[in-house]
Amino acid sequence: MQAEELASRTADAGPNESAGTFAELGVLAETVEALDTLGITSPFPIQAATIPVALSGADVIGQAKTGTGKTLAFGIPVLQRVAGPGRDPGTDEDAAADTAAAALSAPSRRSSRRRRTRTPSAVTGQTPAHGTPQALVVVPTRELAIQVTNDLLSAGKVRAVRVHALYGGRAYEPQIAALRAGIDIAVGTPGRLLDLARQHHLELGSVRTLVLDEADEMLDLGFLPDVERIMAQLPAERQTMLFSATMPGQVISLARRYMNRPTHIRAADPADPGTTVKAIEQFVFRAHSLDKVEMLSRILQAEGRGLTMIFARTKRTVAKIAEELSDRHFAVAAVHGDLGQGAREQALRAFRNGKIDVLVATDVAARGIDVEGVTHVVNFQCPEDEKVYTHRIGRTGRAGNKGTAVTFVDWDEVPRWQLINKALSLPFAEPPELYSTSPQLYADLGIPEGVKGVLPRQERVREGLDAEEIEDLGETGRGRGARSSVKRGAKDGGKDKDTTAKQERARAPRQRTRTRRGVKIAAEDGALDTAGGTTDTAAAVNAAPAAVAKAVAVAEPVAEKAPRKRTRTRKSAAKTAAPKIEYVAEAPAAATATATGEAAAVSNNDGDGDVNAGAVANPKRTRVRSTRTRKSAPAKPVVENTTDTPSPDQ
């Protein structure tokens, strides 16, 4: 009850009206010093409301708008509750003893060989849980895992807290080596955490604090089975914290199954009572699908535009947008699921470092990604629901800064948008129909007059994606590593240019061999080679005259041998066949005369048809067709030698 009262007192307080400093909230001096170096001196409402409750060990459900500091709201209590490798002022002897007892009594799934290595460390202040994580942060995406890890490392660098990211898409060996060396906080995605736990490299029996970041996504049907498997390996006595910007009622009901009397904290600013951040100026336009890229190219040339993120629903659309913007001379990169992890991290690093100013991504980058200097967010396609819309536009207008969000709605997406508009109580029920040449587009977004759909080359000041080196992560999976729709030149495919050149040089060139009457021709100068030898054109040209003469002499006997010729004959059947002798019955003289006359008539045939097609005196005589030839010369009838029976007159 006391925690709930504290939450209700601080939830509606602004950053200036709540606790003035982190020290007043009970944060360690070392953590306050690390935050001061980052320029963070005053807590946000969600931080002021959550940190005292979380430090007491109670379970927390934290809900706040995007860009209001939820990472540090759970990160600071997690850092303070772990026993780092050095002396921890916030952990007394009793707490250390309790931690040691919990670690020794926790069920272990390791083999006996690895269990023998779990001995208390000699480092001052180190608990017997050395090497095993004491806190676990589970996130839905790899990019968010990297970001949360960096934030926790920055806040805990004075205490030297060991934080490591465990996510897929990269080699297992570095992560296994880090686990063997010992980590205090593990930040990872569900798939890789389960893989390492099954291989007995990750010990979860000593985890005292569990955090589900973007909890509504983690408790979705896609992640819920993996999250339940992870929770089954954790101790029953633990602290559980859930944080997200969107927390539907059914998700909260589901979360209470895994929590012990949680405190639900909804932090809000009295000056910003809406569902979205007030600092984000939102525009919704009804646009034709064939004109969206042209409109987008003009928006990217608006006055005061900084870094820009463009979101689309499908990976193919993301790749197509990135390619078209690259052809229009914009410094752009793509982030989607078909890219390898090295290419995805390369694109995000280039975006953070300012080498590119346009990042096209699917919803894989819509949650939790915090990049300083993002001024514009464009929804190239209408989001699926109000939660996706809220997280997309939340990439801008963070930490009190202003931002601009533009959404394109096609005609078939109007009903979906009206549902989103109603759920978020937005004033865009009927978006105006605009095109790339509409004056309203130029006026609303501050686009200078005369701007066209192609960025002039002299106005491009960014180095581009090729200026950012791609890191070799030893990627796992299907080896899709580096398919990107943006033209990368020599870096395409994530392969080294020198390696590719060596492979090309090692391949033997294909040679074409010319022959003349069965004899190979070595070169144009007439050098010949035998049929069983190999031909080297360069050697034949540069050879000495004696060698050439010898080669010709060797080839002469082969050349003198006359090749076998094929002879075609038109009357092969008549020349080669032996005369047939048939004994026929005696026929009258009149019939013999008739047959003789018909044979004479057949002999005058032009040869196009059957030479024996006429009437036949003797039905038992064998007929032989003449062979057809290419030339339509008259064919002679086939003469059949028959032995006539002597007549009675003879």
ROKOL-124503 format. One record per residue (C-alpha): residue number from 1; residue in one letter; x, z negated, y. Coordinates in steps of 0.1 Angstrom, whole numbers. Each point is the difference from the previous one (the first is absolute). Layout:
REM ROKOL-124503
  vexfi  pati   east     up  north
    NUM     A      X      Z      Y
...
END
This chain:
REM ROKOL-124503
  vexfi  pati   east     up  north
      1     M      0      0      0
      2     Q     28     -8     24
      3     A     16     34     -7
      4     E    -34     18      7
      5     E     -4    -19     33
      6     L     36     10     10
      7     A     -8     36     -8
      8     S    -32      0     20
      9     R     18    -15     30
     10     T     27     25      1
     11     A    -16     32    -13
     12     D    -15     10     33
     13     A     30     -9     21
     14     G     21     26     16
     15     P     38      1     -2
     16     N      4    -19     33
     17     E    -27    -26     -7
     18     S     12    -10    -34
     19     A     32    -19     -9
     20     G     26     10     25
     21     T     29      4    -25
     22     F      6      2    -37
     23     A     18    -33      2
     24     E    -32    -17      9
     25     L    -16     14    -31
     26     G     26    -18    -22
     27     V     23     30     -6
     28     L     36     -8     -9
     29     A     26      3     28
     30     E     20     26    -20
     31     T    -31     22     -3
     32     V     -8     -4     37
     33     E     35     10      9
     34     A     -2     31    -22
     35     L    -34      9     17
     36     D     15     -4     34
     37     T     27     25     -7
     38     L    -28     25     -9
     39     G    -18     -7     33
     40     I    -29    -19    -16
     41     T     -7    -32     19
     42     S    -38     -5      0
     43     P    -22      1    -30
     44     F    -30     23     -3
     45     P    -35    -15     -7
     46     I      2      7    -38
     47     Q     35    -16     -1
     48     A    -11    -31     20
     49     A    -30     -5    -23
     50     T     17      7    -33
     51     I     35    -15      1
     52     P    -11    -37      2
     53     V    -25      4    -28
     54     A     24     20    -22
     55     L     28    -26      5
     56     S    -23    -27    -14
     57     G     -1     19    -33
     58     A    -37     11      2
     59     D    -12     34    -12
     60     V     -8     23     29
     61     I    -20     32      5
     62     G     12     15     33
     63     Q    -18     28     18
     64     A     10     15     33
     65     K      2     34     17
     66     T     28     24     -5
     67     G     32     -6     19
     68     T     -6    -37      7
     69     G     28    -15    -21
     70     K    -14     -7    -34
     71     T     34      5    -17
     72     L     16    -29     18
     73     A    -32    -20     -5
     74     F      7     -3    -37
     75     G     37      8      2
     76     I     10    -31     20
     77     P    -17    -25    -24
     78     V     15     18    -30
     79     L     35     -2     15
     80     Q     -4    -36      8
     81     R    -13    -10    -35
     82     V     29     15    -20
     83     A     33    -17     -7
     84     G     26     24     12
     85     P     36      2    -13
     86     G     13    -22     28
     87     R    -11    -34     13
     88     D    -37      0      7
     89     P    -10    -26     28
     90     G    -37      4     -9
     91     T      3    -10    -36
     92     D      6    -36     -8
     93     E     13    -15    -32
     94     D    -35     -7    -14
     95     A    -11     36      6
     96     A     32     13    -16
     97     A     -6    -23    -30
     98     D    -36     13     -3
     99     T     12     36      2
    100     A     26     -7    -27
    101     A    -26    -16    -23
    102     A    -24     29      5
    103     A     27     25     -7
    104     L     10    -18    -32
    105     S    -35     -4    -12
    106     A    -12     35      9
    107     P     -6     23    -30
    108     S     28     25     -5
    109     R     -4     34    -15
    110     R     38      7     -1
    111     S     20      2    -32
    112     S     21    -29    -12
    113     R     32     18     12
    114     R    -12      2     36
    115     R    -15    -35     -1
    116     R     34    -15     -7
    117     T     13     15     33
    118     R    -26    -19     21
    119     T     22    -30     10
    120     P     -1    -18     33
    121     S     22     15     26
    122     A     29    -18     16
    123     V     -9     13     34
    124     T    -10    -28     24
    125     G    -38     -2      4
    126     Q     -7     25    -28
    127     T    -29    -10    -24
    128     P      2      6    -38
    129     A    -22     30      6
    130     H     30     20     10
    131     G     -3     37     -6
    132     T    -37      0     -4
    133     P    -24      8     30
    134     Q    -18    -29     14
    135     A    -25     22     20
    136     L    -16     33     -9
    137     V    -15     25     25
    138     V    -20     28    -15
    139     V     -7     32     20
    140     P    -18     32     -8
    141     T     26     26     12
    142     R     38      4     -2
    143     E      3      6     38
    144     L    -18    -33      7
    145     A     23    -18    -25
    146     I     31     12     19
    147     Q    -15    -10     34
    148     V    -11    -35    -12
    149     T     35     -6    -15
    150     N     17     10     32
    151     D    -23    -23     21
    152     L      7    -30    -23
    153     L     37      6     -1
    154     S      1      1     38
    155     A    -20    -32      3
    156     G     20    -18    -26
    157     K     35     12      8
    158     V     12    -33     15
    159     R     -9    -18    -32
    160     A     13     29    -21
    161     V    -31      2    -21
    162     R      4     26    -27
    163     V    -29     25      1
    164     H      0     32    -21
    165     A    -24     29     -3
    166     L    -11     10    -35
    167     Y    -19     33      0
    168     G     -1     32    -20
    169     G     16     34      7
    170     R     35    -13     -1
    171     A     25    -11    -27
    172     Y     -5    -32    -19
    173     E     37    -10      0
    174     P      3    -13     36
    175     Q    -31    -20     -3
    176     I     10    -15    -33
    177     A     34     -9     15
    178     A    -17    -17     29
    179     L    -22    -20    -23
    180     R     30    -11    -20
    181     A     18    -10     31
    182     G    -30    -20     11
    183     I    -28      5     26
    184     D    -23    -24     18
    185     I    -29     23      9
    186     A    -10     32    -19
    187     V    -20     26     19
    188     G    -13     28    -23
    189     T    -27     24    -12
    190     P    -20    -10    -31
    191     G     14     27    -23
    192     R     37     -7      4
    193     L     -7    -38     -1
    194     L    -17      3    -33
    195     D     28     23    -14
    196     L     27    -25     10
    197     A    -20    -29    -15
    198     R     -5     19    -33
    199     Q     37      6     -2
    200     H      6    -38      6
    201     H     20      7     32
    202     L    -26    -16     23
    203     E     -9    -36     -6
    204     L    -33    -10     16
    205     G     -3    -35    -14
    206     S     16    -15     31
    207     V    -22     17     26
    208     R    -16    -26     23
    209     T    -15     23     26
    210     L    -19     33     -6
    211     V    -10     23     28
    212     L    -22     31     -3
    213     D      6     22     31
    214     E    -28     25      7
    215     A    -21    -21    -24
    216     D    -31     23      1
    217     E     22     28    -14
    218     M     17    -23    -25
    219     L    -33    -12    -14
    220     D    -15     35     -2
    221     L     -8     13    -35
    222     G     32     20     -1
    223     F     24    -29      6
    224     L    -21    -29    -14
    225     P     11      2    -37
    226     D     37      0     10
    227     V     -6    -29     24
    228     E    -17    -20    -27
    229     R     29      6    -24
    230     I     24    -13     27
    231     M    -21    -31      7
    232     A     -2     -8    -37
    233     Q     38     -5      0
    234     L      0    -23     30
    235     P     -3    -38     -1
    236     A    -35    -14      4
    237     E     12    -23     28
    238     R      9     23     27
    239     Q    -10     10     36
    240     T    -18     33      4
    241     M     -4     19     33
    242     L    -19     32      6
    243     F      3     20     32
    244     S    -16     32     12
    245     A    -16     16     31
    246     T    -32      9    -20
    247     M    -14    -25    -24
    248     P    -35      9    -14
    249     G    -22    -27    -14
    250     Q      3     11    -36
    251     V     38     -1      3
    252     I     -2    -36     13
    253     S    -22    -10    -28
    254     L     24     15    -25
    255     A     30    -16     16
    256     R    -15    -35     -3
    257     R      2      4    -38
    258     Y     38     -2      3
    259     M      2    -26     28
    260     N     -5    -37      3
    261     R    -23     -9     29
    262     P     14     26     23
    263     T     -3     -2     38
    264     H    -14     33     15
    265     I     16      6     34
    266     R    -14     28     22
    267     A     22      1     31
    268     A    -16     17     30
    269     D      8      4     37
    270     P    -29     -9     23
    271     A     10     29     23
    272     D     -2     25    -29
    273     P    -31     -8    -21
    274     G     -3     36    -15
    275     T      8     10    -36
    276     T     29     21     12
    277     V     28     -8     24
    278     K    -11      4     36
    279     A     34     14     11
    280     I     -5     31    -21
    281     E    -18     28     19
    282     Q    -21     19    -25
    283     F    -11     37      1
    284     V    -22     18    -25
    285     F     -4     38      1
    286     R    -19     24    -21
    287     A     25     27     -8
    288     H      1     32    -21
    289     S     24     -1    -30
    290     L     17     32     11
    291     D      7    -14     35
    292     K     12    -35     -9
    293     V     37      9     -1
    294     E     -2     18     34
    295     M    -18    -31     15
    296     L     26    -23    -16
    297     S     29     20     15
    298     R    -14     -4     34
    299     I     -6    -37     -5
    300     L     36     -5    -10
    301     Q     10     14     34
    302     A    -21    -26     20
    303     E     17    -19     28
    304     G     14    -34    -10
    305     R     -2      7    -37
    306     G     25    -20    -21
    307     L      2     -2    -38
    308     T    -31     15    -17
    309     M    -14     -5    -35
    310     I    -24     25    -15
    311     F    -21     -9    -30
    312     A    -17     23    -25
    313     R    -19     -7    -33
    314     T     20     23    -24
    315     K     36      6     -7
    316     R     -4     37      2
    317     T    -15     -3     35
    318     V     28    -22     11
    319     A     26     25    -12
    320     K    -18     29     17
    321     I     -2    -19     34
    322     A     36     -9     -1
    323     E     11     36     -7
    324     E    -22     15     27
    325     L     12    -26     26
    326     S     36      7    -10
    327     D     -6     37      6
    328     R    -12     -9     35
    329     H     33    -17      7
    330     F    -11    -37     -3
    331     A     23    -26    -15
    332     V    -22    -10    -30
    333     A      2    -15    -34
    334     A    -24     -6    -28
    335     V     -7    -31    -22
    336     H    -22      3    -30
    337     G     -1     -7    -37
    338     D     16     32    -12
    339     L     33     -8     17
    340     G     27    -20    -16
    341     Q      7    -35     12
    342     G     33     11     17
    343     A    -18     27     20
    344     R    -28    -24     10
    345     E     25    -26     12
    346     Q     20     27     18
    347     A    -31     11     19
    348     L     -9    -36     10
    349     R     35     -8     11
    350     A      2     32     21
    351     F    -34    -10     16
    352     R     12    -35      8
    353     N     33     12     14
    354     G    -16     26     22
    355     K     15     30    -16
    356     I    -35     13     -6
    357     D    -31     -8     21
    358     V    -28     13    -23
    359     L     -7    -15    -34
    360     V    -27     16    -22
    361     A    -11    -23    -28
    362     T    -28     -8    -25
    363     D    -15    -35     -1
    364     V     32    -12    -18
    365     A     13     -7     36
    366     A    -33    -12     14
    367     R      4    -36    -10
    368     G     24    -25     15
    369     I     25     25     13
    370     D     13    -13     34
    371     V     21     24     20
    372     E      8     -9     36
    373     G     -9     27     26
    374     V    -29     17    -18
    375     T    -24     11     28
    376     H    -23     25    -17
    377     V    -17      1    -34
    378     V    -19     31    -10
    379     N    -25      1    -29
    380     F      2     37    -10
    381     Q    -28     -6    -24
    382     C    -28    -25      1
    383     P      9    -32    -18
    384     E    -18    -10    -32
    385     D    -15    -32     14
    386     E      2    -25     28
    387     K     28    -20    -16
    388     V     23     31     -2
    389     Y     -9      8     36
    390     T      9    -35     12
    391     H     34      0    -18
    392     R      9     35     11
    393     I     -6     -5     37
    394     G     17    -34     -3
    395     R     34     17     -2
    396     T     -1      1     38
    397     G    -10    -26     26
    398     R     20    -27    -18
    399     A     13    -33     14
    400     G    -19      4     33
    401     N     11     36      7
    402     K    -25     28      8
    403     G     -6     30    -21
    404     T    -22     31     -5
    405     A    -19     10    -31
    406     V    -15     35     -5
    407     T    -23      9    -29
    408     F    -10     36    -10
    409     V    -34      2    -16
    410     D    -10     33    -17
    411     W    -36     10     -3
    412     D     -3    -11    -36
    413     E     15    -34      8
    414     V    -25    -10     27
    415     P    -22    -21    -24
    416     R     31    -19    -12
    417     W     11     -6     35
    418     Q    -34    -13     10
    419     L      2    -26    -27
    420     I     35    -11     13
    421     N    -13      0     35
    422     K    -29    -22     -9
    423     A     21    -25    -20
    424     L     25     -5     28
    425     S    -26      2     28
    426     L     18     28     18
    427     P    -16     21     28
    428     F      8     34    -17
    429     A    -31      7    -20
    430     E     -1     37     12
    431     P     36     12      5
    432     P      3     28     26
    433     E      9     35    -13
    434     L     34     10     14
    435     Y     26     27     -6
    436     S     36      5      9
    437     T     -9     16     33
    438     S    -27    -25     10
    439     P      7    -15     35
    440     Q    -13    -34    -13
    441     L     28     -2    -25
    442     Y     26      5     27
    443     A    -17    -25     23
    444     D     -6    -28    -26
    445     L     35      0    -15
    446     G     21      8     31
    447     I     12     34    -12
    448     P     17     20     28
    449     E    -16     33     10
    450     G     15     31    -16
    451     V     11    -17    -32
    452     K     -1     23    -30
    453     G      1     -7    -37
    454     V     38      4     -4
    455     L     25    -25     14
    456     P     27     19     20
    457     R     34     -4    -16
    458     Q     16    -13     31
    459     E    -24    -29      0
    460     R      8    -12    -35
    461     V     24    -29      5
    462     R     -2    -17    -35
    463     E     27      6    -25
    464     G    -23      6    -29
    465     L     -3    -12    -36
    466     D     33     16    -11
    467     A     18    -24     23
    468     E    -10    -29    -22
    469     E     20     -3    -32
    470     I    -20     -3    -32
    471     E     10    -30    -22
    472     D      7      3    -37
    473     L    -23    -25    -16
    474     G      5     10    -36
    475     E    -37      9      0
    476     T    -21     -4    -31
    477     G    -31     18    -11
    478     R     -7     37     -3
    479     G     29     11     22
    480     R    -22     14     27
    481     G     24    -15     24
    482     A      2     22     28
    483     R    -28     25      3
    484     S     -9      2     37
    485     S    -20     25     19
    486     V     23     -3     30
    487     K     29     24      0
    488     R     32    -20     -7
    489     G     27     26     -4
    490     A     28    -13    -22
    491     K    -17    -34     -5
    492     D    -29     14    -18
    493     G     -4    -16    -34
    494     G     21    -29      9
    495     K     31     18    -15
    496     D     34      1     15
    497     K     10     34     15
    498     D     35     -1    -15
    499     T    -14     -8    -35
    500     T    -23     30      2
    501     A     28     22     11
    502     K     22    -11    -29
    503     Q    -28      8    -25
    504     E     -4     34     15
    505     R     38      7     -2
    506     A      1    -12    -36
    507     R    -26     25    -11
    508     A     15     33    -13
    509     P    -12     31     19
    510     R    -21     25    -19
    511     Q     18     33     -6
    512     R    -17     33     -7
    513     T     17     23    -25
    514     R     -3     38      2
    515     T      4     21    -31
    516     R      4     37     -6
    517     R     -6     13    -34
    518     G      6    -34    -15
    519     V     32     -7     20
    520     K      1    -26     27
    521     I     10     10     35
    522     A     22    -27     15
    523     A      2     11     36
    524     E     -9     29     23
    525     D     34     15     -4
    526     G     -7      9    -36
    527     A     18    -28    -18
    528     L    -16     -3    -34
    529     D     -1    -29    -25
    530     T     -8     -1    -37
    531     A    -35     -8    -11
    532     G     10    -34    -14
    533     G     21    -11     31
    534     T     -9    -17     33
    535     T      2     17     34
    536     D     16    -15     31
    537     T     -5     23     30
    538     A     25    -17     22
    539     A     27      1    -27
    540     A     -7     37     -7
    541     V      5      9     37
    542     N     31    -21      5
    543     A     17      9    -34
    544     A     33     19     -1
    545     P     -1     37     -8
    546     A     16     -6    -34
    547     A    -27    -24     -9
    548     V    -27     23     11
    549     A     15     29    -20
    550     K      2    -22    -30
    551     A    -37    -10      3
    552     V     -9     37      3
    553     A     21      9    -30
    554     V    -17    -27    -20
    555     A    -34     12     11
    556     E      8     37     -7
    557     P     -6     -1    -38
    558     V    -34    -16      6
    559     A     -8     26     26
    560     E     10     29    -24
    561     K    -23    -11    -27
    562     A    -32     20      4
    563     P    -31    -21      1
    564     R    -26      5    -26
    565     K    -27     24     12
    566     R    -36      2     -9
    567     T    -14     34     -8
    568     R    -36      8      4
    569     T    -16     27    -22
    570     R    -35     13      3
    571     K     -4     11    -36
    572     S     18    -27    -18
    573     A    -28     -3    -25
    574     A      2     37     -9
    575     K     38      0     -2
    576     T      6    -31    -19
    577     A    -30     -3    -23
    578     A      3     15    -34
    579     P    -25     27     -9
    580     K    -30    -13    -17
    581     I    -12     16    -32
    582     E    -37     -4     -7
    583     Y    -19     15    -29
    584     V    -34     12     11
    585     A    -28     14    -19
    586     E     -6     38     -2
    587     A    -18     14     30
    588     P    -17     34      4
    589     A     18     27     19
    590     A    -25     -1     28
    591     A      7    -36      6
    592     T     37      6      1
    593     A     -4     27     25
    594     T    -22    -22     22
    595     A     26    -27     -2
    596     T     28     24     10
    597     G    -20     12     30
    598     E     -7    -36     11
    599     A     37     -8     -3
    600     A      8     29     22
    601     A    -25    -11     25
    602     V     15    -35      0
    603     S     35     14      6
    604     N    -12     14     34
    605     N    -11    -35     11
    606     D     16    -14     32
    607     G     12    -32    -17
    608     D    -19    -25     20
    609     G    -23    -10    -28
    610     D      2     -2    -38
    611     V     16     30    -15
    612     N    -20     -4    -31
    613     A    -33     -7     16
    614     G    -16     32    -13
    615     A    -18      7    -33
    616     V     21     -7    -30
    617     A     -3     21    -32
    618     N     15    -25    -23
    619     P    -15    -35      7
    620     K     28    -17    -20
    621     R     28     14     22
    622     T     19    -27     19
    623     R     -2      3     38
    624     V     30     -8     22
    625     R     -5     -4     38
    626     S     27     14     23
    627     T     19    -25     22
    628     R    -11     -1     36
    629     T     28      5     25
    630     R      3     -3     37
    631     K     -1     38      5
    632     S    -32     16     -9
    633     A     17     29    -18
    634     P    -20     17    -27
    635     A      6    -17    -33
    636     K      4     20    -32
    637     P    -22     -9    -29
    638     V     14    -20    -28
    639     V      6     22    -30
    640     E     -8    -15    -33
    641     N     16     15    -30
    642     T    -26      2    -28
    643     T      2     16    -34
    644     D    -30     21     -5
    645     T    -15      4    -35
    646     P      6     36    -13
    647     S    -32     20      1
    648     P    -13     17    -31
    649     D      9     34     14
    650     Q     37     -9      1
END
